[in-house]
Amino acid sequence: MAHGSHDCIYGKNGVPCEIRNLTEKFKSSVCGSLEGKPKVFFIQACRGSGRDQAVARSSREQTDEAGAPVFNSAIRPAEGDFLLCYATTPGSAAFRNIDSGSRYVQTVCEFIEKYFRELDLITIMTKVSGHLHKNPVQVKGGLYHVVPQKVDQLSSLVSFYPERARNA
């Protein structure tokens, strides 16, 4: 959890660090031992000051033309196998309560704990998004939605449960 703006987070010293500069250090071209391994970042920080006001209401695998998964084990992209999970969309504020913390972080932890045996991480994070979309937060001045964003560059499913991971 940190303060942030559009595409950066602020360190404890107040110095901004672009997310790209952070993830750059984990590319397979920089750290060969991470080639083909998922690099997952959960980022609880504002990406602007906008808010998604609540209104009253009455991840895809890449395939070729034949529908077969596209994969070449000999060549891997340096920026592959990243999953960035943001608490909010670009330009929006991330909500956090001084006493109870972040609704986003709480929900991520709750859903991983609840579903890690049966679901992959992308499916869990989609459930997190769905839950947060249906449950706006009360902030001074009204109800606002927490709208998380996933940037998925994974080449395979991520599972926290050993039995599922072996079969993925």
VEXLUMGU-101069 format. One line per 2 residues: number of its first residue (from 1); their letters; for each residue x, y, z of N, C-alpha, C, O, CB. Coordinates in steps of 0.05 Angstrom, whole numbers. Atoms other than C-alpha are relative to their C-alpha. Glycine has a CB too. Layout:
<zabas>
NUM> A> X,Y,Z,X,Y,Z,X,Y,Z,X,Y,Z,X,Y,Z ~ ...
</zabas>
This chain:
<zabas>
1> MA> 17,-23,0,0,0,0,18,25,0,37,27,16,-19,0,24 ~ -16,-24,3,27,67,-21,-17,22,-12,-39,17,-21,25,-5,-17
3> HG> 12,-22,15,8,135,-48,10,-2,-28,31,-13,-33,6,28,13 ~ -8,2,28,10,141,-123,-14,21,-17,-31,36,-7,-4,-27,-11
5> SH> 13,-16,20,-10,178,-185,-2,-17,-25,0,-42,-23,15,27,-6 ~ 7,15,24,-23,158,-257,14,-27,-4,2,-48,-2,5,17,-24
7> DC> -15,25,4,32,106,-269,24,-2,18,44,-14,11,9,-1,-29 ~ -22,2,-19,76,113,-208,-11,-3,28,-34,3,34,18,25,-2
9> IY> 6,1,-28,77,99,-134,22,16,14,44,19,3,-1,-30,11 ~ -19,-16,-15,112,140,-81,13,-17,22,-1,-31,37,-13,25,12
11> GK> -14,15,-20,165,109,-37,-4,14,27,-15,36,29,30,-2,-6 ~ 2,-10,-27,169,120,38,13,28,2,5,45,18,13,-19,20
13> NG> -15,-26,0,217,178,23,-15,21,-17,-5,43,-20,28,-4,-11 ~ 15,-19,16,164,211,-22,9,2,-29,-3,17,-44,2,27,13
15> VP> -10,-1,28,203,199,-86,-17,-19,-17,-21,-42,-10,31,-9,-1 ~ 16,17,18,160,174,-144,16,-21,-14,39,-17,-22,-15,18,-20
17> CE> -12,22,15,176,108,-177,-21,-10,-20,-42,-19,-12,10,-24,19 ~ 18,10,20,144,90,-243,-3,-30,3,16,-45,7,9,8,-28
19> IR> 6,28,-1,110,22,-242,18,-15,-20,28,-37,-14,-30,-6,-5 ~ -17,12,20,148,6,-306,29,-4,9,41,-25,4,0,17,-26
21> NL> -27,3,-10,215,19,-272,1,-22,21,22,-36,24,9,26,13 ~ 1,22,-20,194,-29,-216,-1,-27,-14,14,-45,-7,-24,4,18
23> TE> 3,26,13,171,-85,-262,24,-7,-18,30,-30,-23,-25,-1,-16 ~ -23,4,17,231,-75,-308,21,-18,13,34,-34,-1,13,27,-7
25> KF> -20,16,-15,276,-107,-255,-6,-30,0,11,-46,6,2,10,28 ~ 9,28,-1,236,-172,-260,-3,-13,-28,-10,-36,-30,-26,-2,14
27> KS> 1,11,27,238,-181,-336,20,-23,-3,41,-23,10,6,22,-21 ~ -18,22,3,269,-246,-359,26,8,-13,47,-6,-10,-13,-22,-17
29> SV> -25,-10,12,321,-206,-399,19,12,21,43,14,17,-6,21,-21 ~ -16,-11,-22,345,-176,-333,6,-21,21,28,-23,32,-15,24,13
31> CG> -2,21,-20,333,-235,-287,-8,-26,-12,-31,-34,-11,-17,6,26 ~ 5,25,15,339,-299,-327,-13,-22,16,-28,-38,4,26,-10,-11
33> SL> 12,22,-16,319,-344,-269,-30,3,2,-44,-15,11,13,0,27 ~ 29,-4,-1,249,-313,-273,-14,-6,-27,-38,-2,-29,-6,28,9
35> EG> 12,6,26,238,-334,-346,-21,-21,2,-16,-42,14,22,-8,-20 ~ 22,20,0,172,-369,-355,-15,-2,27,-34,-17,29,10,-26,-7
37> KP> 13,1,-26,152,-356,-282,-18,25,3,-11,47,-7,21,-1,23 ~ 18,-24,-3,93,-311,-264,12,20,20,23,13,41,-27,-10,10
39> KV> -8,-23,-17,110,-243,-235,-26,15,6,-37,28,-12,22,19,-14 ~ 26,-11,-7,49,-218,-197,4,24,19,18,21,40,-18,-21,14
41> FF> -2,-25,-16,43,-147,-168,-29,8,8,-46,11,-10,15,22,-15 ~ 25,-11,-10,-15,-123,-125,6,29,8,22,33,26,-13,-16,24
43> IQ> -7,-28,-4,-15,-47,-125,-24,15,11,-44,19,-2,9,14,-26 ~ 21,-16,-14,-58,-9,-74,10,29,1,23,36,21,-7,-12,28
45> AC> -9,-28,1,-46,63,-94,-19,15,-19,-29,4,-38,30,3,-8 ~ 16,-17,18,-84,121,-126,14,1,-27,38,-2,-29,-4,28,11
47> RG> -10,-4,27,-76,129,-201,-10,26,-11,-10,30,-36,-7,-24,-18 ~ 12,-26,7,-108,198,-202,-18,8,23,-18,-4,44,-14,-1,-27
49> SG> 18,-9,-20,-161,235,-164,-30,-5,-6,-47,2,10,4,29,6 ~ 28,5,8,-224,213,-201,-13,-21,18,0,-37,31,-1,-9,-29
51> RD> 15,20,-15,-279,173,-168,-23,-10,-17,-34,4,-33,-11,13,27 ~ 21,12,15,-329,125,-197,-25,-1,18,-28,-19,35,7,-29,-9
53> QA> 23,-3,-18,-394,147,-164,-20,-23,-6,-25,-30,-28,-14,27,-5 ~ 20,21,2,-444,92,-150,-26,11,-11,-34,34,-5,-5,-13,28
55> VA> 26,-8,11,-509,95,-189,-20,-21,8,-14,-44,12,1,3,-31 ~ 21,19,-8,-575,64,-170,-4,-20,-23,-1,-13,-46,-27,15,6
57> RS> 4,19,21,-588,0,-207,-27,-14,2,-33,-21,25,23,-21,0 ~ 25,16,-3,-656,-33,-221,12,-27,5,-4,-46,8,-19,2,-26
59> SR> -28,0,5,-182,-256,-385,3,-21,-20,-6,-43,-14,17,-5,25 ~ 3,17,23,-173,-293,-447,27,-11,-11,47,3,-14,-15,16,-23
61> EQ> -24,12,11,-123,-340,-474,3,6,-29,-17,5,-44,0,-31,5 ~ -4,-7,28,-92,-320,-540,1,-26,-17,14,-45,-9,26,16,-4
63> TD> 1,24,16,-106,-370,-596,5,8,-30,3,31,-37,-27,-14,2 ~ -3,-5,28,-91,-378,-670,-27,-3,-14,-47,-6,-1,21,-20,-12
65> EA> 25,0,15,-143,-380,-726,-16,-26,5,-40,-26,3,6,2,-30 ~ 13,26,-4,-158,-454,-711,-10,-3,29,-22,-22,36,19,-22,-7
67> GA> 9,2,-28,-170,-439,-637,21,-13,18,15,-17,42,-25,-14,2 ~ -21,13,-17,-105,-472,-613,16,21,15,21,43,4,18,-17,-18
69> PV> -16,-19,-15,-65,-438,-558,26,7,-15,39,-11,-27,7,-10,28 ~ -24,-9,13,-7,-397,-586,22,-1,21,21,12,42,-3,29,-11
71> FN> -22,3,-19,58,-417,-552,25,-10,-14,23,-29,-30,-8,-19,23 ~ -26,9,11,131,-424,-572,19,-3,23,28,18,34,11,20,-22
73> SA> -16,4,-24,173,-455,-517,29,9,-4,44,13,16,0,-29,8 ~ -28,-7,5,239,-435,-551,4,30,5,26,39,12,8,-7,-28
75> IR> -3,-29,-2,226,-360,-550,-22,11,19,-46,6,15,-2,14,-28 ~ 19,-12,-18,193,-322,-493,4,30,1,27,39,0,3,-12,29
77> PA> -3,-30,-1,179,-247,-490,11,8,27,4,-3,48,-27,14,-5 ~ -12,-10,-25,220,-209,-438,-22,11,19,-19,9,43,21,22,-6
79> EG> 21,-12,-16,156,-175,-414,-23,-19,5,-44,-11,15,-10,25,-13 ~ 21,20,-4,116,-239,-411,-2,-9,29,15,-4,45,4,-24,-18
81> DF> 5,12,-26,87,-273,-350,-3,20,23,4,14,45,22,-19,6 ~ 6,-20,-21,68,-209,-313,-30,1,5,-46,-1,-14,12,28,-8
83> LL> 27,-7,-7,3,-196,-277,1,23,19,11,21,42,-16,-25,13 ~ 1,-23,-17,-8,-127,-249,-29,4,9,-47,7,-8,10,26,-15
85> CY> 26,-3,-12,-68,-121,-203,-2,26,15,9,29,36,-8,-24,19 ~ 2,-27,-12,-86,-49,-189,-26,2,16,-46,-10,9,1,21,-22
87> AT> 24,-5,-16,-135,-26,-136,-20,17,-14,-44,18,-6,8,14,26 ~ 18,-18,14,-165,23,-186,9,3,-29,30,-6,-37,-1,27,14
89> TP> -6,-5,28,-167,45,-258,17,25,-3,18,41,15,-26,2,-16 ~ -15,-25,4,-122,99,-289,-17,25,4,-40,26,-5,13,0,-28
91> GS> 13,-25,-5,-141,168,-266,-18,1,25,-29,21,31,-16,7,-23 ~ 19,2,-23,-180,144,-205,15,-3,27,38,-12,28,-18,-24,-4
93> AA> -11,2,-27,-168,148,-130,-5,-29,10,-24,-42,2,-14,20,19 ~ 3,25,-14,-158,85,-89,-9,6,29,2,22,42,27,-17,0
95> FR> 12,-6,-26,-200,83,-26,14,-17,22,19,-41,19,-29,-5,0 ~ -12,13,-23,-170,66,42,-11,14,25,-13,38,26,31,1,-1
97> NI> 10,-10,-26,-199,74,112,23,-2,20,36,-23,22,-25,-15,10 ~ -22,-1,-19,-148,95,165,-2,-22,20,18,-34,29,2,27,13
99> DS> 4,20,-21,-179,46,215,-2,-28,-12,10,-47,-1,-25,6,15 ~ 5,27,10,-201,-13,172,17,-7,-25,16,-31,-33,-29,-3,-7
101> GS> -18,6,23,-152,-8,113,-15,2,-27,-35,16,-30,11,-27,3 ~ 10,-1,28,-166,-19,39,-20,-22,-5,-15,-45,0,24,-3,-19
103> RY> 21,20,7,-230,-53,16,12,-19,-21,6,-42,-21,-25,15,-11 ~ -12,16,21,-190,-77,-45,18,-22,12,15,-45,6,16,18,-20
105> VQ> -19,19,-11,-134,-110,-5,-15,-20,17,-9,-44,16,21,15,17 ~ 16,19,-17,-184,-140,45,-14,-20,-17,-14,-44,-11,-20,16,17
107> TV> 15,19,17,-225,-170,-11,19,-19,-15,12,-43,-18,-16,16,-21 ~ -19,18,12,-164,-197,-48,9,-22,19,8,-46,12,25,16,-10
109> CE> -9,20,-20,-139,-231,15,-23,-20,7,-18,-44,8,9,14,26 ~ 23,17,-6,-209,-258,32,-5,-20,-22,-10,-43,-17,-25,18,6
111> FI> 7,18,22,-221,-286,-37,23,-20,-7,17,-42,-14,-6,17,-25 ~ -21,19,4,-152,-317,-45,-2,-22,21,1,-46,15,28,14,2
113> EK> 3,20,-22,-161,-351,23,-23,-18,-5,-22,-42,0,-3,14,27 ~ 25,16,5,-231,-374,3,2,-19,-24,-8,-41,-23,-23,19,-3
115> YF> 1,14,26,-217,-398,-68,26,-13,-10,26,-25,-31,-10,18,-21 ~ -26,9,11,-143,-417,-74,1,-29,-7,16,-36,-25,21,7,20
117> RE> -1,29,6,-157,-492,-74,-13,-6,-26,-6,-26,-40,-13,-15,22 ~ 17,8,23,-207,-490,-131,3,18,-25,-4,9,-47,-28,-1,8
119> LD> -1,-19,23,-193,-429,-175,28,11,-5,44,12,13,-19,23,5 ~ -25,-13,8,-135,-398,-213,-1,29,8,-23,39,14,6,-4,-30
121> LI> -2,-27,-10,-112,-328,-195,-17,20,-17,-30,38,-6,28,10,0 ~ 16,-18,17,-145,-293,-256,-29,-2,7,-43,18,9,5,-6,-30
123> TI> 28,4,-7,-212,-324,-238,-6,12,27,-27,24,31,-7,-30,-1 ~ 4,-11,-27,-204,-304,-165,-1,31,-3,-19,43,9,23,-8,19
125> MT> 0,-29,2,-187,-232,-185,-24,10,-15,-34,32,-10,26,9,-15 ~ 26,-8,13,-248,-230,-231,-22,-1,20,-40,17,19,-6,-19,-24
127> KV> 20,1,-21,-290,-251,-172,3,24,19,-17,36,28,2,-26,16 ~ -5,-24,-16,-257,-196,-131,-13,25,-13,-27,40,0,31,5,4
129> SG> 11,-23,15,-276,-145,-185,-31,0,2,-43,20,7,9,-1,-29 ~ 30,2,-1,-348,-171,-187,-11,8,27,-31,22,29,-8,-28,-8
131> HL> 9,-6,-27,-355,-167,-112,2,30,6,-16,42,16,17,-16,21 ~ -4,-29,-5,-327,-96,-109,-19,17,-16,-28,38,-7,29,8,-6
133> HK> 19,-15,17,-371,-73,-167,-27,1,13,-42,21,11,-2,-13,-28 ~ 27,2,-12,-433,-95,-128,-1,13,28,-23,16,38,-8,-29,2
135> NP> 0,-10,-28,-411,-65,-61,15,26,2,39,26,9,12,-21,19 ~ -14,-26,-2,-395,10,-64,9,7,28,-3,-4,48,-18,22,-11
137> VQ> -10,-9,-26,-357,43,-8,-11,27,7,-16,44,-11,31,1,1 ~ 10,-26,-9,-383,100,34,24,18,5,41,12,22,-18,-3,26
139> VK> -22,-20,-3,-336,160,28,-14,27,4,-37,31,-5,20,0,-24 ~ 12,-26,-3,-349,231,49,-12,10,-26,2,11,-46,21,21,11
141> GG> 12,-10,24,-398,258,-1,-15,-21,-16,-27,-13,-36,21,12,-17 ~ 16,19,15,-428,193,-25,10,-28,-1,29,-35,13,-3,9,-27
143> LY> -8,28,5,-422,121,-47,17,-1,-25,10,11,-46,-25,-19,-2 ~ -17,2,23,-366,103,-94,8,-29,-4,10,-45,15,26,17,3
145> HV> -9,27,6,-346,39,-130,30,-2,0,44,16,-8,-11,-8,-28 ~ -28,7,3,-279,7,-123,1,-16,-26,-11,-38,-28,11,-17,25
147> VP> -1,13,26,-262,-12,-195,29,-8,-5,45,7,-16,-11,18,-23 ~ -28,9,4,-198,-54,-196,6,-5,-30,-13,-8,-46,6,-25,16
149> QK> -9,5,28,-158,-66,-260,22,-21,0,40,-20,16,9,25,-14 ~ -21,20,4,-118,-127,-282,14,6,-27,1,11,-47,-11,-29,0
151> VD> -16,-1,25,-62,-121,-334,13,-28,-2,32,-33,13,21,24,-1 ~ -7,29,1,-53,-194,-354,18,-5,-24,10,-3,-47,-25,-17,-2
153> QL> -19,8,21,9,-215,-393,10,-29,6,31,-37,-3,24,19,-2 ~ -8,27,-8,10,-286,-365,-2,-19,-24,-19,-15,-42,-18,-10,23
155> SS> 1,20,22,24,-345,-411,-13,-26,10,-17,-44,-6,28,-5,-11 ~ 13,24,-10,-8,-396,-365,-15,8,26,-11,30,36,20,-23,6
157> LV> 15,-5,-24,-55,-400,-306,18,-1,25,38,-15,25,-23,-20,3 ~ -15,-1,-25,-29,-384,-236,-18,-12,22,-40,-3,26,9,29,8
159> SF> 15,13,-21,-51,-429,-179,17,0,25,41,-4,24,-9,-29,-7 ~ -14,1,-26,-33,-425,-105,-1,-27,13,11,-32,34,-12,21,19
161> YP> 4,26,-12,-53,-497,-93,17,-20,-16,13,-22,-40,-30,-8,0 ~ -19,18,15,1,-549,-111,-14,-20,-19,-4,-23,-41,16,-16,20
163> ER> 13,19,17,-48,-600,-139,-11,13,-26,-8,2,-47,-24,-14,15 ~ 10,-15,24,-80,-548,-186,23,9,-17,22,8,-42,-17,24,9
165> AR> -23,-10,14,-12,-520,-205,12,-22,-18,20,-16,-41,21,11,19 ~ -12,22,16,13,-588,-229,-18,-6,-24,-7,-15,-45,2,-25,18
167> NA> 18,6,22,-49,-596,-273,-5,24,-18,-19,21,-39,-26,-10,11 ~ 5,-24,16,-49,-525,-301,16,1,-25,14,19,-41,6,26,16
</zabas>
